[in-house]
Amino acid sequence: MLAADGRSVMLGGPRPRALIALLALAPGHRMPRRLLAGLLWSEAETPHALRRLRDVLHDLRAALAAEGVDLIGADASTIWLLADSVAVTVAERSAGWPFLAELQGIDPQLDDWLARAEGGAPRAPTAEPRQQPDRVASPTARRTSVLVAPLINLAGARAGHLDITMTDAIVATLSALRSVSVLVDVPGRPAPVPDYMLTGNVTLAGQRPQVSLRLIDVGGGGAVVWSSVIAPDEARPAAIAEEVAAQACARLEHELLLLEAERAAQRPLAEASAQEMVLRVVPDIYRLERDAFERAGKVLAMAVRREPRLASAQAWLAYWNVLLVGQGWAVQEREALAAAEHAAEQAILLDPRDARGLAIAGHVRGFLHHQIPEALALTRQALEINPALPAAWTFSGMAHAYAGELETGRRHLKRALALLPRNPHAFFTEAGLATVEMLLGNFEATLTIGRAVLQLQPRFTAALRAQIAALGHLGRAEEARPLVHAMLELDPGFTIPRFRQAAPYVRRRDMDHFLRGLRLAGMT
């Protein structure tokens, strides 16, 4: 590490060096304290690991200050490198040379993180490897392969080179997905045989470029299983290509998730892999029918027991526990909170570059544990890794709403809906948007959005709460009465004092506004 004047700044001890390296590699050069503690002291209990991290951070900042260097910022939940004070470069390595070999062997979780951060770099052998007989390698879930065929320009010269820029942008954006393996034709090499193939044409609607995309099930006989026309409201070719890629990525990931869930459901549960177990229960999670939802939780727990190092299983188990608590269905709420926290931490420890896992972990931090700065940091990292992930925009929007940044929250929630419109699973995002509109005082907008949500998903208590509060503020308690009845049927233990304790809103005026609406609608 070099100071601004070119002096070499030596950091004593492997963990201080590892801390700097982790922050340098992290999106935005910032990481939650809990994640850092888990990577550097994975064998210690969380409180003890956090104390060790605090001590190392204190000593490191003191050592840097003695050298006249100030580059680390920190708060109660997050540690970061000061953007104006640091520049990060990665030196080229010889073929086969391990990634940050000097940091390997500090902690098993750090070894995994470094390998995954590089996408599976070879690891350097240590002189005295630590004995870990019961430790197994992280499983690599089978990734659905998609061959991206070059888009065809049917608009001629008027479309310029949009076909090329769009194809490149789609390949780059899809490559950020952990669930998809992106294939392309390489001249002179045998054509790859994928699970699916994405094809498309670039045309003009008047003067406006648009792209028609089709997803072909190669393994299923060549059937077209999805199609979409994307016509972004952008002027610059680069912006057009970026927006087409973002929308295509969001919609494709959702469609592939449903297609693979259907395939996984055809295999008997006793013969299913952990990944197939996760896929088969995703529709049951979104359906929010209580019996099926509870069965889904049991299957996710089975998947985690079968493959405890499968990051996607941990992430979905965390999300399931979030919904369990949010719906008021947790018989042992404290146990559900702990299970959500543990699964979310495991997900990001096992795969620190999985945007969905980071976003879910952020929502666990914000919604369940009221740790809003950590929620904002984690969802920010998720968006930096994959800005085309609707779930990341949704959970980021909700974290900003919890922080009192309602306009930013609304903008992020609307971005999630723009990426994946007309989606039956968008009720979660729309309920968040309805809540933000209610907090902003836009009660009629809340009712419009809330009605649409409840038509598709009448069992979602978050939408019911927003709708009830809006009607209360409008003085329409009579109209709210059946919604109050439905709310109490779904969550018999719901009371205003309990909601005050559970709701994560930082600003008192937001909380008071919400509670006032509920009271005016007749809730107690």
N, C-alpha and C positions, 0 to 999 in steps of 0.2 A: 504494500500500500504506500502511495506517494502523497506527500503534502503538496500544497499548491506551488511551493517553491522548488519542488523536485526532490526534497529530502525523503529518504525512506523512513517510514514510521513502522517500527516493529511492535507487534502486539504479543504479549506473553501468554502462553498457554493455548491449547488447542481449541477450547470452547469459545474464548473471545474471538479468535480468528473465524471459527465456524459461524458465530453470530453475525459478524460483518458479512461473510460470504452469503449467508442465507438472505439477509436483507438486500444485498446487491442483486441477487437472482430473483427475488420476489417481484411480482407485478406491482409497480408503483413504489418499489423499494420499501414496503411496509408489511408487517406480519403481526397477527395477534400474539400476545404474550403466551397464551395457553398452547398455541401451536408450536412456538419456539421452545417452550419448556418441554413439550412432548417429544420434540425431535432431539433435544440435547440430553434429556434425562428421562428416557422412556420407562426405565425400570423403577423410578421413584413415584410415590403418590403425588397427585397433582399439586396439593398445597406445598409439599416439600420441593418439588421441581420448580414451582414459581418462586419460592424463596431463593433457591440457588440461582435462578435467572436474574433476580433482582440484585443479588450480590455481584454476579459477574458483570452486569450492566453498570453498576456503581463503580466498580474497579476499572472497567474499560473506559468509561467517560472521564474518570480522574486521570488515567494514563494519557488519553488523547488531549485533555486540557493542558497537561504538563508539556505536551509537544506543540501547544498553540493551535490545536485542531478541534473544531466543533462540528460534528457531522451527524450526531444521533439525537433524534427527538423521541419522546416517550410520553404516554399518559397511562392511566390506570389499566387500559386494556390492550394497547398497541404500542409497538416500537417501530421506528422508521428511520431511514437515512434522509437528511435534509436535502431536498431536491436542488436548492441553490448552492449547495456546498460540496456536491459530490458528482463525479462523472465515472461511470462504470464501463470498463472495456474488458473483453474476454480474449485472452491470447490464444492464437492458433496452437493446436496440439498435434504432435506426430501421430500417425495412424496407430491405433491400438492403445494409445496412452490413456490411462483412466482419467475420468473427469474429477478434478479437485482431489487428486489422490492423497494429498497431505491431510485431508479431513476425514478420510475413511478409517473406520475402526473406532471412532469416538463413541458412537452409539448405533445400535442396529437400525433404529428408525431413521437416523440421519443417513445411513448407508442406502436405505431404500429410497429416501427422498432424492438424494443426489442422482441415483440411477434413473429414477423416473423423470427428474427435471431435465435430464439430457435425452430422455426417450429410450432408456435401456443401455446406457454406456457400460462397457466392461469395467469390472471392479479390480482394483489393485490388490494383490495378496498382501496380507500383513505378516510380519515376522512371527508373531505369536497370536494366531487367531483365537478369539475367545470361544470357549466351549458353550454351544447352545444346541443340545441334542434335540430339544423339542420344538425348535424353531424351523418353520418351513418357508420356502420362497412364496412371495405373493403370487396368487393365481392370476393368470392373464385371461380375462373373459374373452370368449370368441366375439370378434367384431364383425358386424354385418358389412360386407364389401359392396361398394358402389363404384361402378365404372362411369366416369364423367366423360361423355363424348363431346367433341368440340361442337359448339353451337353453330347453326347454319344461318348465314346472313341472307335473308330473303328480301331485304329492303335495298340492296345494292349500295351504291356509293353514298346515298343519303344517310345511311347508318354508320358510315365511317368504319372504324375497326371495333365497333362495340361487341361483335361476336367474339373476338379474341379477348378483349378486356373482361367481358362478362364470364367467359369460360375460366380464365385465370382466377378471377375473384371468387367464383363458386368453388373451385378446387381448394383455394386457400382457406375459405371460410368453413367448408365442410371438414377440412383437416383438423379443425379445433375440437371436433366432437370426439369424445372418448368412445362412443358406441359405434363409430363408423370407421371403416378402413377405406380410404379413397384410392381408387385405381385410375390410371390414365394409360393410353396406348403409347408405347415407346417404339419409335421406328427401328426396324431391324430385329425386334424381339417378338416372341410369340404373343399373340393377343391374350390378355388375362381373361379368366372365366369368373365373373363376379356373381354375387347373389342378385344384384339389381343393376340396371343401367339407366343413367339419366341422359335424356336427349332433349333437344329443343331448337326452336327457330327464333330469330330476331326479325321483327316486322315493325312497321310504323302504323299507328292509329292516328291519321292526320299527319301532324308533324311530331307526334310523340312516340318515342321508341317504346316497344314492349317486347317481352319474351314469353313464348309459350313453352312450358316444360312438361315432360312426360317421364314417369318412372315406370320402367319395364321390369317385370319379375322374370329374370332370366331362368332361374331354377324352376319356376312354375309354368314353363311353356311359352313365355314371351307375352303374357297378358299385361296390358297397361293397367296398373293398380292405382295410379294417381296422376292427375294433371292439374296444371294451374297456369293462369296468365297473370304476369306481373308487369305493371305499368307504373313505375315510380314517378313522383312529382319532383324530379330533379332536372337541372339544366346542364351541368358539366358531365361529360362522358364518364369521368372517373367516379363521380358521385352516383351516376345512374348504375354503373356496374357494381359499386359497393352496396347500394340499396337492393338491387336484384339479388345479389349473393346473400345478403342478410335474410331477406324474406324467403328465399329458396331454402336456405339452411334451416331456418326455424320450422318451416312447414314440412320439409323432408324428414327432419328428426322426429317430429310428432307422428308422421305417417308411418315411418319405419318402426317406431315403438309399438304402434298398434298392430302392424303386420306381424312383427316378431312375437308379440303377445299371443296372437291367434295361433301361430305355429307352436309356441311353447305349450299352449293349453291342450294341444293334441297328444302330448306325451303324458303317460301316467305319472302322477306326482312322485311315486316311489322310484321311478327311473330318471327323473328330471335332474339336471345339474342345478347348482345354486343359481346360476345366471338365468336358467329357464324358470326356476321358481319365482324369481323376482319379476320377470317379464309377465308371467301368467296372471299375477295378482294386480298389476297396474290398473286395469279397467275396474276392478272391484274397489280399489282405493278411491278412485274418482267418482264412483257411483254413489258412495256415502249411504248405502243401505246397510244398516247396522250389523246384521248377522254376517253378510258377505264381507263387510269391512273388518270385523273381528277375525274372521277366518283368514283374511289376507295378512293380518298381523301375525298370526300363528305360522303361516307359510314363510313370511319374511324372517321370523325368528329361526325357523328350520334352516333357511338358506344361510343365515349368518353362522349357525352352528356347523353347518356342512363346510362352508368356506369362510372362516372368520376374517380372512384377509382380502375378501372381495369388496372393493370400495363401493361399488354401486349398490350392493345389498345393504351395507351400513347406511348409505345416504337415504335410500328409500325407507329403511326402518326408522330413521330419525324423522323423516317427513310424516310417516304414518303416526308416530307418537305425537307430533305437532297437531295433526288433525284430531287425534283421539282427545287430547286435552281441549282443543278449541271447540269441539262439538259438545263438550261436557260429558263425554262417555267414559272418562278414566275413573274406574272404581278406586284405584290407589293413585291419586294424582301425583304425589311426590315421587313414586316409583316411575311413573311415566315421564316426568320431567328429567329424572336421572337417566333413564334409558335413552331419551332423545339426545341429551347432552353427550352421553358416552358414544352413541352411534355416530353422531355428527363429528365428534373429534376423531374417531377412528377413520371415518370416510376421508377426511382431509389429510390425516397422517398417512394413510395408505396410498392416496393419489392426490398430491398437492396441486396438480394441474387440472383437476376435474372441476370445471366451472359450476356444474350442477351441485356437486358436493359442497363446494364453497358457499354457494347461494343458500342451500338448505341449512348449512351450519350457521350462516348469518341470521337466518330466520329463527332458528332455535335460540340463538343468543338474544335476539331482540324480542320476539313474541313471548317466549317462555321464561327467559331469565332477566329480561329488562336491561340487558347490557347493550345499550344502543350504540355507543362508539364502536364496539366490536362488530356489531351487526353491519354498520356502515362500512367498516374496513373490509370485512369478508365479502360483502356483496360488491364492493368496488373492485376487489380482486377478481371476482367472478366475471364482471363485465369487461375488465381488461383482457382476460383470457379469451372470452367468447362474447362479444357484443351482440351476437345474433341469437342469444339464448333468452327466450321469453321469461323463463322462470327467474333468471338473474335480474331482469328488469322489474318483474313483479315484486320479488323480495327486497330489492333495492328501494322501490317506490314505497313499500310498506315501512321500511326502516326510516326513510326520510319523513314519512308521516308521523311515526312514533316520536321522532326528534322535533316535531313541530314545523318541519319544512314542507308545508302542505303543497305549495305550488310545484316544487321539485318532485314530490311524491306523485302528484297527479300526472306530471309529464312523463315520469318513468313508467307508471302503470299504463298510460295511453300508448307508450312505445311498445310495451309487451303485447297489447292488443293489436297494434298495427302490424307487428311481425307475424301474428298468428290469428287472423280474423276468422269469424264464423266457426269457431272451435268449440265443440260441446264441453271441453274441459276448461274453458276460459272463465268459468264461474268464479274461481278463486280470485283471479285478477279483477274481474268486474265487481265482485263484492268489496274488494279493497278500494276500487275507484268510487263505488257508491259511498263508502265510509268517508273517504276524503272529501267528496262533494258535500256530505252532511256536515262535516267539521268546518267547511268553508262557508256554510250557510246556504248552499245551493240545494234546497230541499226538493224542488221539483225534479232537478236532475237526478238526485238520489233515488226518487221514486221511479223514474223512468228506467234507470239502470237496474234497480233492485227488482222491479217486476220481471224484467227479462231474465235475471238470474234465477228467480224463484220459479219461473215457468219451467226452466230446464232442471233445476236442482232445488226443489222445495225443502230439502232437509239441511241446507247449509245455514247454520246458525249465525254466521257473520253477516250474511245478507239480511237475515231477519232482524238482527239488532239494528243495522243501519236504517232499514225501512221503518221500524217501529220508532226510532228516535226522530227521524224526519217527520213522520206523521204527528208525533207529539209536539214538535216545534210549530207545525202548521195548525195546531189546535184541532186535529182530526182524530181524537182518541177513539171515537166509535169505530172509525174505519180501521184503526190499529188493533181492535180487540181480537179478531180472529188470528192475527199474526202473533199477538201475545200468547194466545192459547196454543198455537203451533209451537212457539218457542219453548213454552213450559212443558209441552209433551216431549219434545226432543231432549230438553235439559231440565228435568224437574227441580234440580237444585239451584237454578239460576236466581240470583237476587242482585239488587243494585250494589249492596256492600261487597258481595263476592266479586262482582264484575270490577268494581273500583280497585280491589286488591290485585286482580289478575291482569287488568288492562295495562299495556306498556307505555302509555302516552306520557311524555316528559313534561309537557306544558300543562300547568294546572287548568288553564282556561279551556284547553281542548277536552280534558277529562270532565270538567264541570259542564261544558256544553253537551257532551255526549250523555252524561247522567241526567241532565235536566230534560232532554228530549225523551229519555226512557220513562222518567217519572210522569211527565205530562201525558204520556201515552197510557199510563195506568200501571206501569210495572213498579214493584216495591223492592 
